[in-house]
């Protein structure tokens, strides 16, 4: 159940970050409210994750996947295309998440 909560936390965090961009410095009410609610939901689910997943592992996956998803969505919707080095960095982040999940003894499989 921990990884389902982690997926929900990641999805909520991504939604919140996109709403943060759309809020234009909290000048638009609806996107500002969506941002606040989505971050609240993200932290709620992250708190549930920490009952069963080590905090370092959970945070690494949460932050890493959030970075990669936001970058991908930003490239599509905002035409903010990462350069080669940014893509390499994101590849390393994804590689780290995979290594943690597949090979680390810290993760409860």
N, CA, C and O atoms as a Tinker XYZ file with bonds, in Angstrom:
   436  protein
     1  N      0.820000   -1.194000    0.000000    73     2
     2  CA     0.000000    0.000000    0.000000    64     1     3
     3  C      0.865000    1.261000    0.000000    63     2     4     5
     4  O      0.441000    2.310000   -0.486000    81     3
     5  N      2.087000    1.153000    0.550000    73     3     6
     6  CA     2.978000    2.296000    0.626000    64     5     7
     7  C      3.308000    2.880000   -0.736000    63     6     8     9
     8  O      3.377000    4.100000   -0.892000    81     7
     9  N      3.514000    2.013000   -1.726000    73     7    10
    10  CA     3.876000    2.519000   -3.043000    64     9    11
    11  C      2.680000    3.085000   -3.794000    63    10    12    13
    12  O      2.851000    3.937000   -4.666000    81    11
    13  N      1.492000    2.637000   -3.477000    73    11    14
    14  CA     0.289000    3.277000   -4.032000    64    13    15
    15  C      0.178000    4.692000   -3.468000    63    14    16    17
    16  O     -0.083000    5.638000   -4.211000    81    15
    17  N      0.374000    4.835000   -2.167000    73    15    18
    18  CA     0.362000    6.166000   -1.546000    64    17    19
    19  C      1.473000    7.051000   -2.115000    63    18    20    21
    20  O      1.291000    8.254000   -2.300000    81    19
    21  N      2.621000    6.437000   -2.386000    73    19    22
    22  CA     3.724000    7.207000   -2.951000    64    21    23
    23  C      3.361000    7.718000   -4.348000    63    22    24    25
    24  O      3.666000    8.861000   -4.690000    81    23
    25  N      2.722000    6.887000   -5.141000    73    23    26
    26  CA     2.281000    7.326000   -6.478000    64    25    27
    27  C      1.275000    8.476000   -6.361000    63    26    28    29
    28  O      1.327000    9.429000   -7.138000    81    27
    29  N      0.376000    8.387000   -5.405000    73    27    30
    30  CA    -0.594000    9.463000   -5.191000    64    29    31
    31  C      0.095000   10.736000   -4.708000    63    30    32    33
    32  O     -0.286000   11.839000   -5.102000    81    31
    33  N      1.103000   10.586000   -3.861000    73    31    34
    34  CA     1.856000   11.747000   -3.384000    64    33    35
    35  C      2.603000   12.411000   -4.540000    63    34    36    37
    36  O      2.633000   13.637000   -4.643000    81    35
    37  N      3.197000   11.605000   -5.395000    73    35    38
    38  CA     3.928000   12.147000   -6.547000    64    37    39
    39  C      2.961000   12.851000   -7.496000    63    38    40    41
    40  O      3.230000   13.965000   -7.945000    81    39
    41  N      1.846000   12.210000   -7.800000    73    39    42
    42  CA     0.863000   12.822000   -8.699000    64    41    43
    43  C      0.323000   14.130000   -8.149000    63    42    44    45
    44  O      0.154000   15.097000   -8.891000    81    43
    45  N      0.055000   14.163000   -6.856000    73    43    46
    46  CA    -0.445000   15.386000   -6.227000    64    45    47
    47  C      0.601000   16.485000   -6.241000    63    46    48    49
    48  O      0.281000   17.654000   -6.458000    81    47
    49  N      1.847000   16.112000   -6.009000    73    47    50
    50  CA     2.927000   17.095000   -6.013000    64    49    51
    51  C      3.126000   17.675000   -7.408000    63    50    52    53
    52  O      3.364000   18.874000   -7.555000    81    51
    53  N      3.031000   16.838000   -8.421000    73    51    54
    54  CA     3.165000   17.314000   -9.797000    64    53    55
    55  C      2.020000   18.269000  -10.131000    63    54    56    57
    56  O      2.247000   19.330000  -10.711000    81    55
    57  N      0.801000   17.899000   -9.769000    73    55    58
    58  CA    -0.351000   18.782000   -9.988000    64    57    59
    59  C     -0.160000   20.113000   -9.268000    63    58    60    61
    60  O     -0.432000   21.175000   -9.828000    81    59
    61  N      0.307000   20.050000   -8.030000    73    59    62
    62  CA     0.515000   21.266000   -7.247000    64    61    63
    63  C      1.565000   22.170000   -7.889000    63    62    64    65
    64  O      1.391000   23.388000   -7.934000    81    63
    65  N      2.639000   21.588000   -8.379000    73    63    66
    66  CA     3.693000   22.386000   -9.001000    64    65    67
    67  C      3.207000   23.027000  -10.294000    63    66    68    69
    68  O      3.537000   24.179000  -10.579000    81    67
    69  N      2.430000   22.294000  -11.073000    73    67    70
    70  CA     1.860000   22.876000  -12.291000    64    69    71
    71  C      0.893000   24.008000  -11.946000    63    70    72    73
    72  O      0.871000   25.038000  -12.620000    81    71
    73  N      0.100000   23.815000  -10.903000    73    71    74
    74  CA    -0.818000   24.867000  -10.466000    64    73    75
    75  C     -0.033000   26.073000   -9.953000    63    74    76    77
    76  O     -0.454000   27.213000  -10.147000    81    75
    77  N      1.091000   25.830000   -9.307000    73    75    78
    78  CA     1.941000   26.921000   -8.821000    64    77    79
    79  C      2.418000   27.778000   -9.991000    63    78    80    81
    80  O      2.419000   29.006000   -9.911000    81    79
    81  N      2.817000   27.130000  -11.063000    73    79    82
    82  CA     3.228000   27.872000  -12.266000    64    81    83
    83  C      2.056000   28.683000  -12.813000    63    82    84    85
    84  O      2.215000   29.852000  -13.165000    81    83
    85  N      0.888000   28.065000  -12.882000    73    83    86
    86  CA    -0.290000   28.732000  -13.436000    64    85    87
    87  C     -0.817000   29.856000  -12.540000    63    86    88    89
    88  O     -1.524000   30.748000  -13.010000    81    87
    89  N     -0.474000   29.811000  -11.258000    73    87    90
    90  CA    -0.991000   30.823000  -10.333000    64    89    91
    91  C     -0.347000   32.194000  -10.537000    63    90    92    93
    92  O     -0.845000   33.202000  -10.037000    81    91
    93  N      0.774000   32.221000  -11.283000    73    91    94
    94  CA     1.478000   33.490000  -11.550000    64    93    95
    95  C      1.748000   34.254000  -10.247000    63    94    96    97
    96  O      1.346000   35.406000  -10.091000    81    95
    97  N      2.428000   33.594000   -9.330000    73    95    98
    98  CA     2.757000   34.243000   -8.054000    64    97    99
    99  C      1.550000   34.392000   -7.147000    63    98   100   101
   100  O      1.437000   35.378000   -6.418000    81    99
   101  N      0.656000   33.433000   -7.186000    73    99   102
   102  CA    -0.580000   33.415000   -6.401000    64   101   103
   103  C     -1.497000   34.592000   -6.728000    63   102   104   105
   104  O     -2.201000   35.100000   -5.855000    81   103
   105  N     -1.485000   35.017000   -7.979000    73   103   106
   106  CA    -2.378000   36.101000   -8.389000    64   105   107
   107  C     -3.680000   35.587000   -8.997000    63   106   108   109
   108  O     -4.624000   36.355000   -9.183000    81   107
   109  N     -3.736000   34.288000   -9.310000    73   107   110
   110  CA    -4.972000   33.679000   -9.819000    64   109   111
   111  C     -5.535000   32.748000   -8.752000    63   110   112   113
   112  O     -4.870000   31.807000   -8.318000    81   111
   113  N     -6.751000   33.019000   -8.343000    73   111   114
   114  CA    -7.350000   32.334000   -7.198000    64   113   115
   115  C     -7.494000   30.835000   -7.416000    63   114   116   117
   116  O     -7.075000   30.053000   -6.562000    81   115
   117  N     -8.074000   30.415000   -8.533000    73   115   118
   118  CA    -8.358000   28.990000   -8.719000    64   117   119
   119  C     -7.075000   28.168000   -8.731000    63   118   120   121
   120  O     -6.989000   27.155000   -8.036000    81   119
   121  N     -6.081000   28.583000   -9.504000    73   119   122
   122  CA    -4.838000   27.813000   -9.531000    64   121   123
   123  C     -4.103000   27.884000   -8.197000    63   122   124   125
   124  O     -3.401000   26.941000   -7.830000    81   123
   125  N     -4.252000   28.976000   -7.474000    73   123   126
   126  CA    -3.645000   29.078000   -6.145000    64   125   127
   127  C     -4.292000   28.102000   -5.172000    63   126   128   129
   128  O     -3.601000   27.459000   -4.382000    81   127
   129  N     -5.604000   27.991000   -5.226000    73   127   130
   130  CA    -6.331000   27.050000   -4.358000    64   129   131
   131  C     -5.972000   25.612000   -4.729000    63   130   132   133
   132  O     -5.746000   24.779000   -3.851000    81   131
   133  N     -5.921000   25.322000   -6.031000    73   131   134
   134  CA    -5.528000   23.974000   -6.480000    64   133   135
   135  C     -4.129000   23.650000   -5.978000    63   134   136   137
   136  O     -3.875000   22.537000   -5.518000    81   135
   137  N     -3.229000   24.609000   -6.064000    73   135   138
   138  CA    -1.866000   24.421000   -5.589000    64   137   139
   139  C     -1.843000   24.065000   -4.107000    63   138   140   141
   140  O     -1.197000   23.095000   -3.714000    81   139
   141  N     -2.528000   24.826000   -3.300000    73   139   142
   142  CA    -2.557000   24.600000   -1.858000    64   141   143
   143  C     -3.151000   23.229000   -1.523000    63   142   144   145
   144  O     -2.593000   22.484000   -0.717000    81   143
   145  N     -4.276000   22.904000   -2.143000    73   143   146
   146  CA    -4.935000   21.619000   -1.863000    64   145   147
   147  C     -4.063000   20.453000   -2.324000    63   146   148   149
   148  O     -3.907000   19.465000   -1.606000    81   147
   149  N     -3.494000   20.574000   -3.527000    73   147   150
   150  CA    -2.690000   19.470000   -4.050000    64   149   151
   151  C     -1.424000   19.247000   -3.220000    63   150   152   153
   152  O     -1.037000   18.102000   -2.988000    81   151
   153  N     -0.772000   20.326000   -2.771000    73   151   154
   154  CA     0.391000   20.137000   -1.891000    64   153   155
   155  C     -0.023000   19.511000   -0.561000    63   154   156   157
   156  O      0.704000   18.681000   -0.015000    81   155
   157  N     -1.170000   19.897000   -0.041000    73   155   158
   158  CA    -1.672000   19.302000    1.200000    64   157   159
   159  C     -1.901000   17.806000    1.014000    63   158   160   161
   160  O     -1.500000   17.000000    1.854000    81   159
   161  N     -2.547000   17.439000   -0.089000    73   159   162
   162  CA    -2.796000   16.024000   -0.398000    64   161   163
   163  C     -1.466000   15.283000   -0.573000    63   162   164   165
   164  O     -1.311000   14.160000   -0.092000    81   163
   165  N     -0.514000   15.908000   -1.259000    73   163   166
   166  CA     0.783000   15.269000   -1.483000    64   165   167
   167  C      1.484000   14.959000   -0.155000    63   166   168   169
   168  O      1.996000   13.857000    0.041000    81   167
   169  N      1.501000   15.929000    0.740000    73   167   170
   170  CA     2.161000   15.693000    2.030000    64   169   171
   171  C      1.386000   14.709000    2.895000    63   170   172   173
   172  O      1.982000   13.960000    3.669000    81   171
   173  N      0.068000   14.705000    2.770000    73   171   174
   174  CA    -0.720000   13.718000    3.506000    64   173   175
   175  C     -0.341000   12.307000    3.064000    63   174   176   177
   176  O     -0.062000   11.443000    3.894000    81   175
   177  N     -0.335000   12.080000    1.744000    73   175   178
   178  CA     0.008000   10.740000    1.265000    64   177   179
   179  C      1.461000   10.405000    1.544000    63   178   180   181
   180  O      1.777000    9.252000    1.838000    81   179
   181  N      2.354000   11.382000    1.459000    73   179   182
   182  CA     3.749000   11.118000    1.797000    64   181   183
   183  C      3.881000   10.704000    3.259000    63   182   184   185
   184  O      4.707000    9.855000    3.590000    81   183
   185  N      3.077000   11.294000    4.128000    73   183   186
   186  CA     3.124000   10.906000    5.545000    64   185   187
   187  C      2.664000    9.460000    5.731000    63   186   188   189
   188  O      3.173000    8.753000    6.601000    81   187
   189  N      1.708000    9.023000    4.920000    73   187   190
   190  CA     1.271000    7.622000    4.989000    64   189   191
   191  C      2.343000    6.681000    4.453000    63   190   192   193
   192  O      2.527000    5.579000    4.971000    81   191
   193  N      3.044000    7.118000    3.421000    73   191   194
   194  CA     4.127000    6.316000    2.857000    64   193   195
   195  C      5.184000    6.030000    3.912000    63   194   196   197
   196  O      5.725000    4.925000    3.978000    81   195
   197  N      5.475000    7.028000    4.737000    73   195   198
   198  CA     6.567000    6.899000    5.698000    64   197   199
   199  C      6.278000    5.906000    6.814000    63   198   200   201
   200  O      7.160000    5.597000    7.615000    81   199
   201  N      5.047000    5.404000    6.873000    73   199   202
   202  CA     4.743000    4.342000    7.831000    64   201   203
   203  C      5.353000    3.013000    7.407000    63   202   204   205
   204  O      5.625000    2.157000    8.249000    81   203
   205  N      5.573000    2.834000    6.087000    73   203   206
   206  CA     6.031000    1.532000    5.596000    64   205   207
   207  C      7.298000    1.595000    4.747000    63   206   208   209
   208  O      7.919000    0.562000    4.498000    81   207
   209  N      7.689000    2.780000    4.301000    73   207   210
   210  CA     8.864000    2.923000    3.439000    64   209   211
   211  C      9.869000    3.825000    4.161000    63   210   212   213
   212  O      9.490000    4.830000    4.764000    81   211
   213  N     11.131000    3.464000    4.096000    73   211   214
   214  CA    12.179000    4.263000    4.738000    64   213   215
   215  C     12.135000    5.699000    4.211000    63   214   216   217
   216  O     11.937000    5.916000    3.016000    81   215
   217  N     12.317000    6.666000    5.090000    73   215   218
   218  CA    12.163000    8.068000    4.732000    64   217   219
   219  C     13.123000    8.483000    3.617000    63   218   220   221
   220  O     12.728000    9.223000    2.716000    81   219
   221  N     14.353000    8.029000    3.659000    73   219   222
   222  CA    15.307000    8.386000    2.614000    64   221   223
   223  C     14.916000    7.843000    1.255000    63   222   224   225
   224  O     15.031000    8.534000    0.243000    81   223
   225  N     14.460000    6.624000    1.237000    73   223   226
   226  CA    14.027000    5.996000   -0.007000    64   225   227
   227  C     12.768000    6.677000   -0.528000    63   226   228   229
   228  O     12.686000    7.012000   -1.710000    81   227
   229  N     11.799000    6.880000    0.336000    73   227   230
   230  CA    10.539000    7.511000   -0.079000    64   229   231
   231  C     10.793000    8.903000   -0.633000    63   230   232   233
   232  O     10.236000    9.273000   -1.667000    81   231
   233  N     11.630000    9.676000    0.048000    73   231   234
   234  CA    11.878000   11.041000   -0.391000    64   233   235
   235  C     12.656000   11.063000   -1.699000    63   234   236   237
   236  O     12.388000   11.895000   -2.566000    81   235
   237  N     13.609000   10.160000   -1.849000    73   235   238
   238  CA    14.380000   10.096000   -3.096000    64   237   239
   239  C     13.473000    9.792000   -4.278000    63   238   240   241
   240  O     13.591000   10.413000   -5.334000    81   239
   241  N     12.577000    8.845000   -4.103000    73   239   242
   242  CA    11.650000    8.486000   -5.185000    64   241   243
   243  C     10.680000    9.631000   -5.439000    63   242   244   245
   244  O     10.442000   10.001000   -6.589000    81   243
   245  N     10.122000   10.190000   -4.382000    73   243   246
   246  CA     9.144000   11.274000   -4.502000    64   245   247
   247  C      9.755000   12.476000   -5.222000    63   246   248   249
   248  O      9.180000   12.995000   -6.179000    81   247
   249  N     10.904000   12.904000   -4.759000    73   247   250
   250  CA    11.546000   14.079000   -5.357000    64   249   251
   251  C     12.033000   13.782000   -6.775000    63   250   252   253
   252  O     11.827000   14.586000   -7.685000    81   251
   253  N     12.669000   12.644000   -6.961000    73   251   254
   254  CA    13.211000   12.294000   -8.275000    64   253   255
   255  C     12.139000   12.165000   -9.335000    63   254   256   257
   256  O     12.275000   12.708000  -10.432000    81   255
   257  N     11.091000   11.460000   -9.019000    73   255   258
   258  CA    10.010000   11.293000   -9.993000    64   257   259
   259  C      9.295000   12.614000  -10.236000    63   258   260   261
   260  O      8.872000   12.894000  -11.358000    81   259
   261  N      9.159000   13.420000   -9.204000    73   259   262
   262  CA     8.542000   14.733000   -9.377000    64   261   263
   263  C      9.342000   15.597000  -10.336000    63   262   264   265
   264  O      8.770000   16.252000  -11.207000    81   263
   265  N     10.659000   15.604000  -10.182000    73   263   266
   266  CA    11.536000   16.380000  -11.055000    64   265   267
   267  C     11.375000   15.932000  -12.502000    63   266   268   269
   268  O     11.185000   16.759000  -13.394000    81   267
   269  N     11.451000   14.642000  -12.731000    73   267   270
   270  CA    11.390000   14.120000  -14.094000    64   269   271
   271  C     10.017000   14.373000  -14.718000    63   270   272   273
   272  O      9.930000   14.778000  -15.877000    81   271
   273  N      8.958000   14.139000  -13.968000    73   271   274
   274  CA     7.612000   14.349000  -14.511000    64   273   275
   275  C      7.346000   15.820000  -14.804000    63   274   276   277
   276  O      6.787000   16.148000  -15.851000    81   275
   277  N      7.736000   16.705000  -13.902000    73   275   278
   278  CA     7.543000   18.140000  -14.136000    64   277   279
   279  C      8.334000   18.586000  -15.360000    63   278   280   281
   280  O      7.827000   19.358000  -16.173000    81   279
   281  N      9.555000   18.115000  -15.500000    73   279   282
   282  CA    10.368000   18.487000  -16.664000    64   281   283
   283  C      9.720000   18.000000  -17.958000    63   282   284   285
   284  O      9.695000   18.724000  -18.953000    81   283
   285  N      9.198000   16.776000  -17.944000    73   283   286
   286  CA     8.552000   16.233000  -19.145000    64   285   287
   287  C      7.284000   17.001000  -19.491000    63   286   288   289
   288  O      7.054000   17.344000  -20.651000    81   287
   289  N      6.468000   17.266000  -18.488000    73   287   290
   290  CA     5.221000   17.998000  -18.722000    64   289   291
   291  C      5.516000   19.430000  -19.158000    63   290   292   293
   292  O      4.834000   19.964000  -20.033000    81   291
   293  N      6.518000   20.048000  -18.559000    73   291   294
   294  CA     6.898000   21.412000  -18.934000    64   293   295
   295  C      7.388000   21.476000  -20.374000    63   294   296   297
   296  O      7.136000   22.451000  -21.081000    81   295
   297  N      8.083000   20.440000  -20.800000    73   295   298
   298  CA     8.554000   20.397000  -22.190000    64   297   299
   299  C      7.376000   20.348000  -23.158000    63   298   300   301
   300  O      7.403000   20.991000  -24.207000    81   299
   301  N      6.350000   19.591000  -22.808000    73   299   302
   302  CA     5.192000   19.436000  -23.697000    64   301   303
   303  C      4.297000   20.672000  -23.674000    63   302   304   305
   304  O      3.947000   21.204000  -24.727000    81   303
   305  N      3.929000   21.127000  -22.488000    73   303   306
   306  CA     2.930000   22.187000  -22.377000    64   305   307
   307  C      3.496000   23.607000  -22.413000    63   306   308   309
   308  O      2.829000   24.525000  -22.889000    81   307
   309  N      4.719000   23.794000  -21.916000    73   307   310
   310  CA     5.296000   25.133000  -21.843000    64   309   311
   311  C      6.471000   25.318000  -22.797000    63   310   312   313
   312  O      7.085000   26.384000  -22.836000    81   311
   313  N      6.778000   24.280000  -23.561000    73   311   314
   314  CA     7.894000   24.316000  -24.517000    64   313   315
   315  C      9.216000   24.660000  -23.840000    63   314   316   317
   316  O     10.082000   25.300000  -24.438000    81   315
   317  N      9.364000   24.231000  -22.589000    73   315   318
   318  CA    10.608000   24.418000  -21.840000    64   317   319
   319  C     11.444000   23.148000  -22.011000    63   318   320   321
   320  O     11.452000   22.268000  -21.150000    81   319
   321  N     12.139000   23.078000  -23.132000    73   319   322
   322  CA    12.867000   21.876000  -23.519000    64   321   323
   323  C     14.209000   21.831000  -22.789000    63   322   324   325
   324  O     15.018000   22.750000  -22.920000    81   323
   325  N     14.450000   20.762000  -22.016000    73   323   326
   326  CA    15.743000   20.649000  -21.321000    64   325   327
   327  C     16.868000   20.402000  -22.322000    63   326   328   329
   328  O     16.671000   19.737000  -23.339000    81   327
   329  N     18.046000   20.942000  -22.027000    73   327   330
   330  CA    19.194000   20.679000  -22.890000    64   329   331
   331  C     19.762000   19.288000  -22.585000    63   330   332   333
   332  O     19.260000   18.572000  -21.719000    81   331
   333  N     20.814000   18.929000  -23.313000    73   331   334
   334  CA    21.376000   17.592000  -23.193000    64   333   335
   335  C     21.823000   17.280000  -21.771000    63   334   336   337
   336  O     21.545000   16.196000  -21.258000    81   335
   337  N     22.509000   18.217000  -21.131000    73   335   338
   338  CA    23.004000   17.951000  -19.774000    64   337   339
   339  C     21.853000   17.803000  -18.779000    63   338   340   341
   340  O     21.934000   16.991000  -17.857000    81   339
   341  N     20.790000   18.575000  -18.957000    73   339   342
   342  CA    19.619000   18.420000  -18.090000    64   341   343
   343  C     18.997000   17.040000  -18.289000    63   342   344   345
   344  O     18.605000   16.380000  -17.326000    81   343
   345  N     18.911000   16.612000  -19.547000    73   343   346
   346  CA    18.372000   15.268000  -19.827000    64   345   347
   347  C     19.256000   14.187000  -19.217000    63   346   348   349
   348  O     18.747000   13.200000  -18.686000    81   347
   349  N     20.568000   14.361000  -19.286000    73   347   350
   350  CA    21.481000   13.393000  -18.674000    64   349   351
   351  C     21.287000   13.353000  -17.160000    63   350   352   353
   352  O     21.288000   12.281000  -16.555000    81   351
   353  N     21.122000   14.521000  -16.558000    73   351   354
   354  CA    20.876000   14.566000  -15.118000    64   353   355
   355  C     19.593000   13.838000  -14.749000    63   354   356   357
   356  O     19.550000   13.098000  -13.766000    81   355
   357  N     18.549000   14.051000  -15.543000    73   355   358
   358  CA    17.280000   13.367000  -15.271000    64   357   359
   359  C     17.404000   11.865000  -15.495000    63   358   360   361
   360  O     16.786000   11.074000  -14.783000    81   359
   361  N     18.205000   11.470000  -16.487000    73   359   362
   362  CA    18.472000   10.050000  -16.693000    64   361   363
   363  C     19.150000    9.458000  -15.461000    63   362   364   365
   364  O     18.819000    8.350000  -15.037000    81   363
   365  N     20.095000   10.193000  -14.890000    73   363   366
   366  CA    20.774000    9.718000  -13.681000    64   365   367
   367  C     19.807000    9.632000  -12.497000    63   366   368   369
   368  O     19.892000    8.709000  -11.686000    81   367
   369  N     18.893000   10.596000  -12.402000    73   367   370
   370  CA    17.886000   10.547000  -11.333000    64   369   371
   371  C     17.030000    9.298000  -11.488000    63   370   372   373
   372  O     16.833000    8.554000  -10.527000    81   371
   373  N     16.518000    9.064000  -12.700000    73   371   374
   374  CA    15.703000    7.864000  -12.931000    64   373   375
   375  C     16.501000    6.588000  -12.669000    63   374   376   377
   376  O     15.978000    5.624000  -12.110000    81   375
   377  N     17.764000    6.590000  -13.072000    73   375   378
   378  CA    18.618000    5.428000  -12.812000    64   377   379
   379  C     18.750000    5.191000  -11.313000    63   378   380   381
   380  O     18.705000    4.049000  -10.854000    81   379
   381  N     18.912000    6.255000  -10.561000    73   379   382
   382  CA    19.011000    6.129000   -9.108000    64   381   383
   383  C     17.746000    5.564000   -8.494000    63   382   384   385
   384  O     17.810000    4.720000   -7.600000    81   383
   385  N     16.598000    6.021000   -8.967000    73   383   386
   386  CA    15.321000    5.503000   -8.459000    64   385   387
   387  C     15.204000    4.011000   -8.766000    63   386   388   389
   388  O     14.776000    3.230000   -7.916000    81   387
   389  N     15.582000    3.621000   -9.975000    73   387   390
   390  CA    15.520000    2.199000  -10.347000    64   389   391
   391  C     16.482000    1.379000   -9.502000    63   390   392   393
   392  O     16.123000    0.305000   -9.020000    81   391
   393  N     17.698000    1.873000   -9.317000    73   391   394
   394  CA    18.682000    1.148000   -8.508000    64   393   395
   395  C     18.182000    0.978000   -7.078000    63   394   396   397
   396  O     18.299000   -0.102000   -6.499000    81   395
   397  N     17.628000    2.037000   -6.513000    73   395   398
   398  CA    17.094000    1.960000   -5.152000    64   397   399
   399  C     16.023000    0.886000   -5.068000    63   398   400   401
   400  O     16.031000    0.062000   -4.154000    81   399
   401  N     15.101000    0.896000   -6.025000    73   399   402
   402  CA    13.976000   -0.031000   -5.966000    64   401   403
   403  C     14.338000   -1.466000   -6.282000    63   402   404   405
   404  O     13.751000   -2.389000   -5.717000    81   403
   405  N     15.283000   -1.669000   -7.164000    73   403   406
   406  CA    15.603000   -3.026000   -7.586000    64   405   407
   407  C     16.681000   -3.667000   -6.719000    63   406   408   409
   408  O     16.596000   -4.853000   -6.400000    81   407
   409  N     17.688000   -2.895000   -6.337000    73   407   410
   410  CA    18.854000   -3.504000   -5.705000    64   409   411
   411  C     19.038000   -3.179000   -4.236000    63   410   412   413
   412  O     19.733000   -3.923000   -3.543000    81   411
   413  N     18.459000   -2.117000   -3.730000    73   411   414
   414  CA    18.709000   -1.726000   -2.345000    64   413   415
   415  C     18.008000   -2.648000   -1.359000    63   414   416   417
   416  O     16.862000   -3.044000   -1.569000    81   415
   417  N     18.699000   -2.979000   -0.299000    73   415   418
   418  CA    18.101000   -3.784000    0.769000    64   417   419
   419  C     17.297000   -2.900000    1.718000    63   418   420   421
   420  O     16.594000   -3.406000    2.593000    81   419
   421  N     17.396000   -1.584000    1.550000    73   419   422
   422  CA    16.636000   -0.640000    2.370000    64   421   423
   423  C     15.157000   -0.685000    2.027000    63   422   424   425
   424  O     14.302000   -0.440000    2.878000    81   423
   425  N     14.861000   -1.005000    0.761000    73   423   426
   426  CA    13.466000   -1.024000    0.284000    64   425   427
   427  C     12.808000   -2.323000    0.694000    63   426   428   429
   428  O     13.384000   -3.400000    0.537000    81   427
   429  N     11.597000   -2.218000    1.221000    73   427   430
   430  CA    10.815000   -3.406000    1.544000    64   429   431
   431  C     10.111000   -3.887000    0.286000    63   430   432   433
   432  O      9.199000   -3.227000   -0.211000    81   431
   433  N     10.530000   -5.033000   -0.229000    73   431   434
   434  CA     9.939000   -5.549000   -1.464000    64   433   435
   435  C      8.761000   -6.444000   -1.160000    63   434   436
   436  O      8.134000   -6.972000   -2.078000    81   435
